[in-house]
Amino acid sequence: MTVNRSKPDQYQLRFPPGLRDRLKKAADKRGRSMNAEIINRLENSFKGWPRPVLSDVLFERVRNAPAHKRDELEKEIDAMVTQAVERALPPSTAIYQDLSEVFGRLVERAPEEERGALRAEFHDLWKKMLTATAGR
């Protein structure tokens, strides 16, 4: 018997109370179907943190480099690791949406007379963050 791989596999899933609603809310926030949200979260769970692979040649360069060159090589390694981590992180729009939601919940806990100032401060920080991360 051959397996037809042209159709996606199906699996019936039971959610603990409240989880389905949380997934639906997260999917709506990101403009996805619930199915797409679940698949995205499952796929991301297999990725884990990136494990940058640095070549033996680079380690030899560090080991054999004179002391005054090691700072330069450390910066090169740092840049490689930073790039690997950035590639593995979720898109910045999803992070921004999550941050915005968390901030909104926090503001609601603040005294009512402070909420306007907190929202204005958050708006300024938000603009700075968007400017600093533009194009990433």
N, CA, C and O atoms as CSV, one atom per row, in Angstrom:
chain,resi,resn,atom,element,x,y,z
A,1,MET,N,N,0.835,-1.166,0.000
A,1,MET,CA,C,0.000,0.000,0.000
A,1,MET,C,C,0.890,1.242,0.000
A,1,MET,O,O,1.798,1.358,0.824
A,2,THR,N,N,0.636,2.154,-0.906
A,2,THR,CA,C,1.424,3.390,-0.971
A,2,THR,C,C,0.694,4.510,-0.246
A,2,THR,O,O,-0.534,4.523,-0.161
A,3,VAL,N,N,1.469,5.438,0.267
A,3,VAL,CA,C,0.912,6.578,0.982
A,3,VAL,C,C,0.847,7.761,0.027
A,3,VAL,O,O,1.840,8.099,-0.617
A,4,ASN,N,N,-0.316,8.389,-0.064
A,4,ASN,CA,C,-0.494,9.548,-0.924
A,4,ASN,C,C,-0.025,10.795,-0.168
A,4,ASN,O,O,-0.673,11.216,0.790
A,5,ARG,N,N,1.091,11.384,-0.591
A,5,ARG,CA,C,1.648,12.564,0.079
A,5,ARG,C,C,1.192,13.871,-0.553
A,5,ARG,O,O,1.663,14.940,-0.165
A,6,SER,N,N,0.281,13.802,-1.523
A,6,SER,CA,C,-0.197,15.039,-2.123
A,6,SER,C,C,-1.220,15.727,-1.224
A,6,SER,O,O,-1.452,16.929,-1.349
A,7,LYS,N,N,-1.832,14.963,-0.318
A,7,LYS,CA,C,-2.786,15.533,0.625
A,7,LYS,C,C,-2.118,15.617,1.995
A,7,LYS,O,O,-1.413,14.693,2.401
A,8,PRO,N,N,-2.339,16.730,2.711
A,8,PRO,CA,C,-1.737,16.848,4.045
A,8,PRO,C,C,-2.283,15.790,5.002
A,8,PRO,O,O,-3.438,15.377,4.897
A,9,ASP,N,N,-1.443,15.362,5.926
A,9,ASP,CA,C,-1.899,14.457,6.968
A,9,ASP,C,C,-2.869,15.203,7.877
A,9,ASP,O,O,-2.747,16.413,8.071
A,10,GLN,N,N,-3.823,14.479,8.427
A,10,GLN,CA,C,-4.774,15.084,9.352
A,10,GLN,C,C,-4.653,14.395,10.700
A,10,GLN,O,O,-4.352,13.205,10.795
A,11,TYR,N,N,-4.898,15.185,11.738
A,11,TYR,CA,C,-4.829,14.658,13.090
A,11,TYR,C,C,-5.845,15.403,13.943
A,11,TYR,O,O,-5.831,16.633,13.997
A,12,GLN,N,N,-6.717,14.669,14.602
A,12,GLN,CA,C,-7.692,15.309,15.485
A,12,GLN,C,C,-6.989,15.643,16.790
A,12,GLN,O,O,-6.254,14.825,17.342
A,13,LEU,N,N,-7.224,16.857,17.275
A,13,LEU,CA,C,-6.500,17.353,18.440
A,13,LEU,C,C,-7.477,17.832,19.498
A,13,LEU,O,O,-8.465,18.494,19.180
A,14,ARG,N,N,-7.208,17.502,20.747
A,14,ARG,CA,C,-8.027,17.982,21.865
A,14,ARG,C,C,-7.213,19.034,22.618
A,14,ARG,O,O,-6.065,18.793,22.990
A,15,PHE,N,N,-7.818,20.195,22.835
A,15,PHE,CA,C,-7.145,21.289,23.538
A,15,PHE,C,C,-7.573,21.330,24.997
A,15,PHE,O,O,-8.737,21.077,25.307
A,16,PRO,N,N,-6.655,21.644,25.889
A,16,PRO,CA,C,-7.087,21.906,27.267
A,16,PRO,C,C,-7.968,23.157,27.279
A,16,PRO,O,O,-7.882,23.977,26.365
A,17,PRO,N,N,-8.797,23.309,28.280
A,17,PRO,CA,C,-9.699,24.472,28.331
A,17,PRO,C,C,-8.935,25.792,28.162
A,17,PRO,O,O,-7.923,26.022,28.823
A,18,GLY,N,N,-9.429,26.639,27.280
A,18,GLY,CA,C,-8.856,27.965,27.074
A,18,GLY,C,C,-7.777,28.048,26.009
A,18,GLY,O,O,-7.547,29.124,25.458
A,19,LEU,N,N,-7.107,26.939,25.700
A,19,LEU,CA,C,-6.002,26.991,24.741
A,19,LEU,C,C,-6.490,27.313,23.331
A,19,LEU,O,O,-5.853,28.082,22.611
A,20,ARG,N,N,-7.610,26.731,22.941
A,20,ARG,CA,C,-8.130,27.006,21.600
A,20,ARG,C,C,-8.397,28.496,21.424
A,20,ARG,O,O,-8.066,29.066,20.385
A,21,ASP,N,N,-8.993,29.131,22.433
A,21,ASP,CA,C,-9.272,30.563,22.348
A,21,ASP,C,C,-7.985,31.380,22.259
A,21,ASP,O,O,-7.912,32.356,21.511
A,22,ARG,N,N,-6.977,30.981,23.020
A,22,ARG,CA,C,-5.692,31.697,22.970
A,22,ARG,C,C,-5.041,31.559,21.597
A,22,ARG,O,O,-4.491,32.524,21.066
A,23,LEU,N,N,-5.104,30.353,21.024
A,23,LEU,CA,C,-4.540,30.150,19.685
A,23,LEU,C,C,-5.296,30.957,18.638
A,23,LEU,O,O,-4.692,31.543,17.740
A,24,LYS,N,N,-6.617,30.985,18.757
A,24,LYS,CA,C,-7.446,31.739,17.809
A,24,LYS,C,C,-7.102,33.225,17.881
A,24,LYS,O,O,-6.961,33.882,16.849
A,25,LYS,N,N,-6.969,33.747,19.078
A,25,LYS,CA,C,-6.622,35.158,19.263
A,25,LYS,C,C,-5.240,35.456,18.663
A,25,LYS,O,O,-5.062,36.467,17.983
A,26,ALA,N,N,-4.271,34.579,18.917
A,26,ALA,CA,C,-2.919,34.772,18.377
A,26,ALA,C,C,-2.942,34.704,16.850
A,26,ALA,O,O,-2.268,35.492,16.186
A,27,ALA,N,N,-3.704,33.779,16.296
A,27,ALA,CA,C,-3.795,33.641,14.839
A,27,ALA,C,C,-4.433,34.877,14.222
A,27,ALA,O,O,-3.955,35.386,13.208
A,28,ASP,N,N,-5.507,35.360,14.829
A,28,ASP,CA,C,-6.180,36.562,14.324
A,28,ASP,C,C,-5.235,37.759,14.354
A,28,ASP,O,O,-5.200,38.559,13.420
A,29,LYS,N,N,-4.483,37.870,15.422
A,29,LYS,CA,C,-3.556,38.992,15.578
A,29,LYS,C,C,-2.490,38.987,14.470
A,29,LYS,O,O,-2.039,40.045,14.029
A,30,ARG,N,N,-2.101,37.805,14.033
A,30,ARG,CA,C,-1.065,37.696,13.004
A,30,ARG,C,C,-1.650,37.537,11.595
A,30,ARG,O,O,-0.907,37.397,10.624
A,31,GLY,N,N,-2.974,37.558,11.493
A,31,GLY,CA,C,-3.607,37.443,10.188
A,31,GLY,C,C,-3.489,36.052,9.581
A,31,GLY,O,O,-3.380,35.911,8.363
A,32,ARG,N,N,-3.512,35.029,10.423
A,32,ARG,CA,C,-3.386,33.647,9.954
A,32,ARG,C,C,-4.631,32.856,10.339
A,32,ARG,O,O,-5.426,33.272,11.182
A,33,SER,N,N,-4.768,31.720,9.703
A,33,SER,CA,C,-5.786,30.777,10.151
A,33,SER,C,C,-5.253,30.094,11.414
A,33,SER,O,O,-4.057,30.148,11.700
A,34,MET,N,N,-6.143,29.459,12.158
A,34,MET,CA,C,-5.685,28.711,13.333
A,34,MET,C,C,-4.753,27.581,12.918
A,34,MET,O,O,-3.760,27.307,13.592
A,35,ASN,N,N,-5.070,26.938,11.825
A,35,ASN,CA,C,-4.224,25.855,11.339
A,35,ASN,C,C,-2.813,26.367,11.048
A,35,ASN,O,O,-1.830,25.742,11.446
A,36,ALA,N,N,-2.715,27.503,10.356
A,36,ALA,CA,C,-1.403,28.066,10.034
A,36,ALA,C,C,-0.648,28.449,11.303
A,36,ALA,O,O,0.568,28.269,11.380
A,37,GLU,N,N,-1.355,28.972,12.287
A,37,GLU,CA,C,-0.717,29.352,13.557
A,37,GLU,C,C,-0.155,28.119,14.264
A,37,GLU,O,O,0.974,28.136,14.753
A,38,ILE,N,N,-0.948,27.058,14.313
A,38,ILE,CA,C,-0.502,25.823,14.967
A,38,ILE,C,C,0.702,25.236,14.233
A,38,ILE,O,O,1.683,24.843,14.864
A,39,ILE,N,N,0.631,25.173,12.902
A,39,ILE,CA,C,1.746,24.628,12.112
A,39,ILE,C,C,2.998,25.459,12.333
A,39,ILE,O,O,4.082,24.906,12.518
A,40,ASN,N,N,2.862,26.798,12.316
A,40,ASN,CA,C,4.012,27.680,12.530
A,40,ASN,C,C,4.638,27.434,13.894
A,40,ASN,O,O,5.860,27.340,14.012
A,41,ARG,N,N,3.814,27.330,14.912
A,41,ARG,CA,C,4.337,27.102,16.259
A,41,ARG,C,C,5.014,25.733,16.372
A,41,ARG,O,O,6.057,25.609,17.014
A,42,LEU,N,N,4.433,24.717,15.758
A,42,LEU,CA,C,5.057,23.393,15.796
A,42,LEU,C,C,6.395,23.389,15.051
A,42,LEU,O,O,7.387,22.855,15.547
A,43,GLU,N,N,6.412,23.986,13.864
A,43,GLU,CA,C,7.663,24.052,13.095
A,43,GLU,C,C,8.743,24.784,13.882
A,43,GLU,O,O,9.889,24.336,13.928
A,44,ASN,N,N,8.382,25.911,14.504
A,44,ASN,CA,C,9.356,26.668,15.285
A,44,ASN,C,C,9.871,25.883,16.480
A,44,ASN,O,O,11.015,26.072,16.894
A,45,SER,N,N,9.042,25.000,17.045
A,45,SER,CA,C,9.483,24.226,18.202
A,45,SER,C,C,10.601,23.247,17.837
A,45,SER,O,O,11.379,22.846,18.702
A,46,PHE,N,N,10.684,22.864,16.568
A,46,PHE,CA,C,11.742,21.957,16.140
A,46,PHE,C,C,13.043,22.681,15.819
A,46,PHE,O,O,14.109,22.067,15.768
A,47,LYS,N,N,12.947,23.982,15.605
A,47,LYS,CA,C,14.142,24.742,15.234
A,47,LYS,C,C,15.084,24.937,16.414
A,47,LYS,O,O,16.295,24.770,16.266
A,48,GLY,N,N,14.560,25.282,17.570
A,48,GLY,CA,C,15.400,25.563,18.725
A,48,GLY,C,C,16.287,26.763,18.448
A,48,GLY,O,O,16.163,27.407,17.406
A,49,TRP,N,N,17.155,27.056,19.355
A,49,TRP,CA,C,18.080,28.169,19.151
A,49,TRP,C,C,19.103,27.771,18.108
A,49,TRP,O,O,19.468,26.601,17.996
A,50,PRO,N,N,19.560,28.744,17.352
A,50,PRO,CA,C,20.554,28.415,16.322
A,50,PRO,C,C,21.851,27.963,16.959
A,50,PRO,O,O,22.255,28.442,18.019
A,51,ARG,N,N,22.471,27.054,16.299
A,51,ARG,CA,C,23.785,26.595,16.731
A,51,ARG,C,C,24.776,27.009,15.653
A,51,ARG,O,O,25.009,26.279,14.690
A,52,PRO,N,N,25.356,28.192,15.830
A,52,PRO,CA,C,26.278,28.666,14.800
A,52,PRO,C,C,27.444,27.702,14.642
A,52,PRO,O,O,28.017,27.223,15.621
A,53,VAL,N,N,27.771,27.437,13.417
A,53,VAL,CA,C,28.898,26.572,13.125
A,53,VAL,C,C,30.038,27.462,12.646
A,53,VAL,O,O,29.947,28.124,11.613
A,54,LEU,N,N,31.093,27.457,13.413
A,54,LEU,CA,C,32.259,28.253,13.058
A,54,LEU,C,C,33.342,27.299,12.571
A,54,LEU,O,O,33.568,26.242,13.159
A,55,SER,N,N,33.979,27.674,11.530
A,55,SER,CA,C,34.951,26.779,10.911
A,55,SER,C,C,36.209,26.629,11.769
A,55,SER,O,O,36.567,27.518,12.541
A,56,ASP,N,N,36.860,25.488,11.613
A,56,ASP,CA,C,38.129,25.246,12.299
A,56,ASP,C,C,39.175,26.264,11.871
A,56,ASP,O,O,40.064,26.621,12.645
A,57,VAL,N,N,39.060,26.725,10.634
A,57,VAL,CA,C,40.009,27.721,10.127
A,57,VAL,C,C,39.930,28.996,10.959
A,57,VAL,O,O,40.949,29.603,11.288
A,58,LEU,N,N,38.701,29.391,11.295
A,58,LEU,CA,C,38.525,30.598,12.095
A,58,LEU,C,C,39.117,30.408,13.490
A,58,LEU,O,O,39.771,31.312,14.011
A,59,PHE,N,N,38.897,29.250,14.095
A,59,PHE,CA,C,39.490,28.997,15.406
A,59,PHE,C,C,41.013,29.007,15.341
A,59,PHE,O,O,41.675,29.512,16.247
A,60,GLU,N,N,41.559,28.452,14.277
A,60,GLU,CA,C,43.026,28.476,14.103
A,60,GLU,C,C,43.527,29.907,13.964
A,60,GLU,O,O,44.572,30.260,14.509
A,61,ARG,N,N,42.783,30.725,13.237
A,61,ARG,CA,C,43.171,32.131,13.090
A,61,ARG,C,C,43.210,32.814,14.448
A,61,ARG,O,O,44.130,33.580,14.737
A,62,VAL,N,N,42.201,32.534,15.291
A,62,VAL,CA,C,42.186,33.133,16.623
A,62,VAL,C,C,43.349,32.606,17.460
A,62,VAL,O,O,44.055,33.373,18.114
A,63,ARG,N,N,43.535,31.311,17.430
A,63,ARG,CA,C,44.592,30.690,18.235
A,63,ARG,C,C,45.972,31.214,17.843
A,63,ARG,O,O,46.821,31.438,18.707
A,64,ASN,N,N,46.196,31.407,16.552
A,64,ASN,CA,C,47.522,31.811,16.072
A,64,ASN,C,C,47.696,33.323,15.936
A,64,ASN,O,O,48.787,33.800,15.624
A,65,ALA,N,N,46.645,34.055,16.165
A,65,ALA,CA,C,46.718,35.509,15.956
A,65,ALA,C,C,47.493,36.171,17.087
A,65,ALA,O,O,47.416,35.756,18.243
A,66,PRO,N,N,48.238,37.203,16.728
A,66,PRO,CA,C,48.888,37.984,17.773
A,66,PRO,C,C,47.812,38.672,18.631
A,66,PRO,O,O,46.692,38.879,18.162
A,67,ALA,N,N,48.129,39.013,19.837
A,67,ALA,CA,C,47.161,39.573,20.784
A,67,ALA,C,C,46.433,40.782,20.220
A,67,ALA,O,O,45.234,40.934,20.456
A,68,HIS,N,N,47.123,41.648,19.480
A,68,HIS,CA,C,46.480,42.868,18.985
A,68,HIS,C,C,45.468,42.594,17.869
A,68,HIS,O,O,44.669,43.472,17.545
A,69,LYS,N,N,45.484,41.402,17.276
A,69,LYS,CA,C,44.524,41.039,16.226
A,69,LYS,C,C,43.309,40.279,16.772
A,69,LYS,O,O,42.302,40.131,16.078
A,70,ARG,N,N,43.407,39.807,17.999
A,70,ARG,CA,C,42.320,38.983,18.542
A,70,ARG,C,C,41.026,39.767,18.702
A,70,ARG,O,O,39.948,39.208,18.503
A,71,ASP,N,N,41.102,41.034,19.053
A,71,ASP,CA,C,39.879,41.838,19.181
A,71,ASP,C,C,39.126,41.887,17.862
A,71,ASP,O,O,37.902,41.762,17.831
A,72,GLU,N,N,39.860,42.068,16.777
A,72,GLU,CA,C,39.242,42.113,15.448
A,72,GLU,C,C,38.569,40.786,15.117
A,72,GLU,O,O,37.460,40.771,14.585
A,73,LEU,N,N,39.223,39.688,15.424
A,73,LEU,CA,C,38.651,38.371,15.157
A,73,LEU,C,C,37.436,38.097,16.049
A,73,LEU,O,O,36.466,37.484,15.605
A,74,GLU,N,N,37.487,38.549,17.300
A,74,GLU,CA,C,36.345,38.373,18.181
A,74,GLU,C,C,35.133,39.121,17.644
A,74,GLU,O,O,34.010,38.626,17.740
A,75,LYS,N,N,35.345,40.301,17.084
A,75,LYS,CA,C,34.244,41.065,16.490
A,75,LYS,C,C,33.664,40.323,15.285
A,75,LYS,O,O,32.452,40.327,15.075
A,76,GLU,N,N,34.518,39.697,14.510
A,76,GLU,CA,C,34.062,38.924,13.350
A,76,GLU,C,C,33.205,37.737,13.802
A,76,GLU,O,O,32.160,37.463,13.213
A,77,ILE,N,N,33.644,37.046,14.831
A,77,ILE,CA,C,32.890,35.913,15.357
A,77,ILE,C,C,31.560,36.397,15.933
A,77,ILE,O,O,30.518,35.783,15.702
A,78,ASP,N,N,31.598,37.491,16.679
A,78,ASP,CA,C,30.379,38.053,17.257
A,78,ASP,C,C,29.366,38.389,16.161
A,78,ASP,O,O,28.175,38.116,16.311
A,79,ALA,N,N,29.830,38.973,15.075
A,79,ALA,CA,C,28.934,39.330,13.968
A,79,ALA,C,C,28.322,38.074,13.350
A,79,ALA,O,O,27.140,38.073,13.008
A,80,MET,N,N,29.104,37.009,13.203
A,80,MET,CA,C,28.586,35.768,12.624
A,80,MET,C,C,27.497,35.163,13.524
A,80,MET,O,O,26.457,34.721,13.037
A,81,VAL,N,N,27.746,35.150,14.829
A,81,VAL,CA,C,26.776,34.582,15.769
A,81,VAL,C,C,25.508,35.432,15.785
A,81,VAL,O,O,24.401,34.894,15.791
A,82,THR,N,N,25.662,36.750,15.793
A,82,THR,CA,C,24.508,37.653,15.782
A,82,THR,C,C,23.658,37.415,14.547
A,82,THR,O,O,22.431,37.375,14.646
A,83,GLN,N,N,24.274,37.258,13.396
A,83,GLN,CA,C,23.525,37.007,12.166
A,83,GLN,C,C,22.768,35.680,12.246
A,83,GLN,O,O,21.621,35.589,11.810
A,84,ALA,N,N,23.408,34.659,12.800
A,84,ALA,CA,C,22.746,33.357,12.915
A,84,ALA,C,C,21.526,33.440,13.831
A,84,ALA,O,O,20.482,32.863,13.527
A,85,VAL,N,N,21.655,34.152,14.947
A,85,VAL,CA,C,20.536,34.292,15.876
A,85,VAL,C,C,19.412,35.099,15.235
A,85,VAL,O,O,18.243,34.732,15.353
A,86,GLU,N,N,19.751,36.191,14.561
A,86,GLU,CA,C,18.727,37.020,13.914
A,86,GLU,C,C,17.959,36.238,12.850
A,86,GLU,O,O,16.752,36.426,12.695
A,87,ARG,N,N,18.647,35.368,12.121
A,87,ARG,CA,C,17.957,34.560,11.107
A,87,ARG,C,C,16.975,33.589,11.750
A,87,ARG,O,O,15.965,33.239,11.139
A,88,ALA,N,N,17.259,33.149,12.977
A,88,ALA,CA,C,16.415,32.155,13.633
A,88,ALA,C,C,15.253,32.762,14.403
A,88,ALA,O,O,14.323,32.044,14.772
A,89,LEU,N,N,15.283,34.064,14.653
A,89,LEU,CA,C,14.218,34.696,15.413
A,89,LEU,C,C,12.969,34.857,14.558
A,89,LEU,O,O,13.053,34.903,13.331
A,90,PRO,N,N,11.810,34.941,15.205
A,90,PRO,CA,C,10.581,35.162,14.434
A,90,PRO,C,C,10.608,36.533,13.782
A,90,PRO,O,O,11.387,37.394,14.192
A,91,PRO,N,N,9.776,36.752,12.778
A,91,PRO,CA,C,9.748,38.060,12.123
A,91,PRO,C,C,9.477,39.160,13.133
A,91,PRO,O,O,8.729,38.966,14.091
A,92,SER,N,N,10.086,40.309,12.914
A,92,SER,CA,C,9.958,41.395,13.879
A,92,SER,C,C,8.507,41.835,14.052
A,92,SER,O,O,8.134,42.292,15.132
A,93,THR,N,N,7.676,41.706,13.010
A,93,THR,CA,C,6.283,42.130,13.155
A,93,THR,C,C,5.569,41.303,14.214
A,93,THR,O,O,4.761,41.846,14.967
A,94,ALA,N,N,5.842,40.015,14.291
A,94,ALA,CA,C,5.220,39.169,15.318
A,94,ALA,C,C,5.709,39.577,16.702
A,94,ALA,O,O,4.931,39.610,17.655
A,95,ILE,N,N,6.995,39.888,16.811
A,95,ILE,CA,C,7.539,40.329,18.095
A,95,ILE,C,C,6.886,41.639,18.504
A,95,ILE,O,O,6.488,41.798,19.658
A,96,TYR,N,N,6.770,42.586,17.566
A,96,TYR,CA,C,6.147,43.874,17.868
A,96,TYR,C,C,4.704,43.691,18.316
A,96,TYR,O,O,4.256,44.356,19.250
A,97,GLN,N,N,3.975,42.799,17.661
A,97,GLN,CA,C,2.586,42.570,18.041
A,97,GLN,C,C,2.503,42.008,19.454
A,97,GLN,O,O,1.654,42.420,20.244
A,98,ASP,N,N,3.390,41.064,19.768
A,98,ASP,CA,C,3.387,40.485,21.108
A,98,ASP,C,C,3.738,41.541,22.156
A,98,ASP,O,O,3.104,41.607,23.209
A,99,LEU,N,N,4.747,42.365,21.869
A,99,LEU,CA,C,5.134,43.420,22.803
A,99,LEU,C,C,3.993,44.409,23.022
A,99,LEU,O,O,3.733,44.835,24.148
A,100,SER,N,N,3.329,44.762,21.948
A,100,SER,CA,C,2.229,45.708,22.044
A,100,SER,C,C,1.102,45.152,22.912
A,100,SER,O,O,0.529,45.871,23.731
A,101,GLU,N,N,0.793,43.890,22.731
A,101,GLU,CA,C,-0.266,43.262,23.523
A,101,GLU,C,C,0.102,43.224,25.005
A,101,GLU,O,O,-0.725,43.529,25.864
A,102,VAL,N,N,1.342,42.848,25.298
A,102,VAL,CA,C,1.800,42.797,26.691
A,102,VAL,C,C,1.757,44.190,27.303
A,102,VAL,O,O,1.291,44.363,28.429
A,103,PHE,N,N,2.241,45.180,26.566
A,103,PHE,CA,C,2.234,46.545,27.081
A,103,PHE,C,C,0.809,47.013,27.351
A,103,PHE,O,O,0.546,47.641,28.377
A,104,GLY,N,N,-0.102,46.716,26.447
A,104,GLY,CA,C,-1.495,47.101,26.632
A,104,GLY,C,C,-2.077,46.527,27.915
A,104,GLY,O,O,-2.800,47.214,28.637
A,105,ARG,N,N,-1.760,45.259,28.198
A,105,ARG,CA,C,-2.255,44.643,29.437
A,105,ARG,C,C,-1.629,45.312,30.660
A,105,ARG,O,O,-2.301,45.505,31.673
A,106,LEU,N,N,-0.346,45.665,30.572
A,106,LEU,CA,C,0.315,46.335,31.691
A,106,LEU,C,C,-0.261,47.721,31.941
A,106,LEU,O,O,-0.469,48.114,33.089
A,107,VAL,N,N,-0.516,48.455,30.876
A,107,VAL,CA,C,-1.066,49.808,31.023
A,107,VAL,C,C,-2.423,49.756,31.725
A,107,VAL,O,O,-2.736,50.627,32.536
A,108,GLU,N,N,-3.218,48.751,31.419
A,108,GLU,CA,C,-4.539,48.639,32.043
A,108,GLU,C,C,-4.440,48.432,33.553
A,108,GLU,O,O,-5.401,48.700,34.275
A,109,ARG,N,N,-3.302,47.965,34.033
A,109,ARG,CA,C,-3.112,47.770,35.475
A,109,ARG,C,C,-2.655,49.055,36.163
A,109,ARG,O,O,-2.751,49.172,37.385
A,110,ALA,N,N,-2.162,50.014,35.392
A,110,ALA,CA,C,-1.686,51.275,35.957
A,110,ALA,C,C,-2.871,52.138,36.391
A,110,ALA,O,O,-3.984,51.978,35.890
A,111,PRO,N,N,-2.620,53.055,37.328
A,111,PRO,CA,C,-3.691,53.979,37.694
A,111,PRO,C,C,-4.168,54.747,36.470
A,111,PRO,O,O,-3.370,55.116,35.608
A,112,GLU,N,N,-5.458,54.982,36.399
A,112,GLU,CA,C,-6.055,55.591,35.214
A,112,GLU,C,C,-5.406,56.918,34.846
A,112,GLU,O,O,-5.242,57.211,33.662
A,113,GLU,N,N,-5.032,57.729,35.837
A,113,GLU,CA,C,-4.452,59.035,35.549
A,113,GLU,C,C,-3.045,58.945,34.940
A,113,GLU,O,O,-2.550,59.938,34.407
A,114,GLU,N,N,-2.400,57.790,35.008
A,114,GLU,CA,C,-1.054,57.627,34.449
A,114,GLU,C,C,-1.063,56.956,33.073
A,114,GLU,O,O,-0.038,56.943,32.392
A,115,ARG,N,N,-2.180,56.412,32.664
A,115,ARG,CA,C,-2.241,55.625,31.433
A,115,ARG,C,C,-1.890,56.436,30.188
A,115,ARG,O,O,-1.173,55.945,29.317
A,116,GLY,N,N,-2.384,57.666,30.092
A,116,GLY,CA,C,-2.092,58.496,28.911
A,116,GLY,C,C,-0.597,58.745,28.755
A,116,GLY,O,O,-0.060,58.632,27.654
A,117,ALA,N,N,0.074,59.084,29.851
A,117,ALA,CA,C,1.514,59.340,29.803
A,117,ALA,C,C,2.279,58.062,29.449
A,117,ALA,O,O,3.247,58.107,28.689
A,118,LEU,N,N,1.847,56.930,29.998
A,118,LEU,CA,C,2.506,55.661,29.688
A,118,LEU,C,C,2.343,55.304,28.213
A,118,LEU,O,O,3.284,54.841,27.568
A,119,ARG,N,N,1.137,55.525,27.688
A,119,ARG,CA,C,0.908,55.233,26.264
A,119,ARG,C,C,1.780,56.121,25.379
A,119,ARG,O,O,2.324,55.653,24.379
A,120,ALA,N,N,1.919,57.404,25.741
A,120,ALA,CA,C,2.754,58.327,24.964
A,120,ALA,C,C,4.214,57.893,25.014
A,120,ALA,O,O,4.914,57.923,24.002
A,121,GLU,N,N,4.666,57.492,26.193
A,121,GLU,CA,C,6.057,57.033,26.336
A,121,GLU,C,C,6.283,55.759,25.520
A,121,GLU,O,O,7.312,55.613,24.860
A,122,PHE,N,N,5.324,54.847,25.568
A,122,PHE,CA,C,5.439,53.620,24.790
A,122,PHE,C,C,5.474,53.937,23.292
A,122,PHE,O,O,6.248,53.345,22.540
A,123,HIS,N,N,4.622,54.880,22.873
A,123,HIS,CA,C,4.592,55.260,21.460
A,123,HIS,C,C,5.961,55.775,21.013
A,123,HIS,O,O,6.427,55.427,19.928
A,124,ASP,N,N,6.606,56.599,21.837
A,124,ASP,CA,C,7.940,57.110,21.496
A,124,ASP,C,C,8.967,55.977,21.424
A,124,ASP,O,O,9.782,55.927,20.504
A,125,LEU,N,N,8.918,55.079,22.393
A,125,LEU,CA,C,9.843,53.931,22.377
A,125,LEU,C,C,9.592,53.046,21.162
A,125,LEU,O,O,10.525,52.528,20.549
A,126,TRP,N,N,8.323,52.883,20.829
A,126,TRP,CA,C,7.919,52.062,19.676
A,126,TRP,C,C,8.530,52.625,18.394
A,126,TRP,O,O,9.093,51.884,17.588
A,127,LYS,N,N,8.414,53.946,18.211
A,127,LYS,CA,C,8.973,54.578,17.011
A,127,LYS,C,C,10.489,54.398,16.952
A,127,LYS,O,O,11.041,54.135,15.884
A,128,LYS,N,N,11.161,54.537,18.093
A,128,LYS,CA,C,12.616,54.347,18.136
A,128,LYS,C,C,12.985,52.915,17.773
A,128,LYS,O,O,13.940,52.682,17.032
A,129,MET,N,N,12.221,51.954,18.298
A,129,MET,CA,C,12.497,50.551,18.012
A,129,MET,C,C,12.287,50.244,16.535
A,129,MET,O,O,13.092,49.544,15.922
A,130,LEU,N,N,11.207,50.768,15.966
A,130,LEU,CA,C,10.948,50.523,14.539
A,130,LEU,C,C,12.060,51.129,13.674
A,130,LEU,O,O,12.494,50.522,12.695
A,131,THR,N,N,12.510,52.320,14.041
A,131,THR,CA,C,13.579,52.973,13.292
A,131,THR,C,C,14.865,52.171,13.408
A,131,THR,O,O,15.564,51.963,12.416
A,132,ALA,N,N,15.179,51.721,14.619
A,132,ALA,CA,C,16.429,50.992,14.850
A,132,ALA,C,C,16.455,49.636,14.165
A,132,ALA,O,O,17.526,49.145,13.810
A,133,THR,N,N,15.296,49.024,13.975
A,133,THR,CA,C,15.264,47.669,13.406
A,133,THR,C,C,14.747,47.653,11.980
A,133,THR,O,O,14.497,46.579,11.433
A,134,ALA,N,N,14.580,48.805,11.368
A,134,ALA,CA,C,14.076,48.858,9.989
A,134,ALA,C,C,14.981,48.059,9.068
A,134,ALA,O,O,16.204,48.193,9.110
A,135,GLY,N,N,14.372,47.233,8.243
A,135,GLY,CA,C,15.121,46.456,7.267
A,135,GLY,C,C,15.651,45.135,7.795
A,135,GLY,O,O,16.338,44.420,7.066
A,136,ARG,N,N,15.355,44.792,9.034
A,136,ARG,CA,C,15.841,43.509,9.581
A,136,ARG,C,C,14.830,42.423,9.378
A,136,ARG,O,O,15.063,41.281,9.772
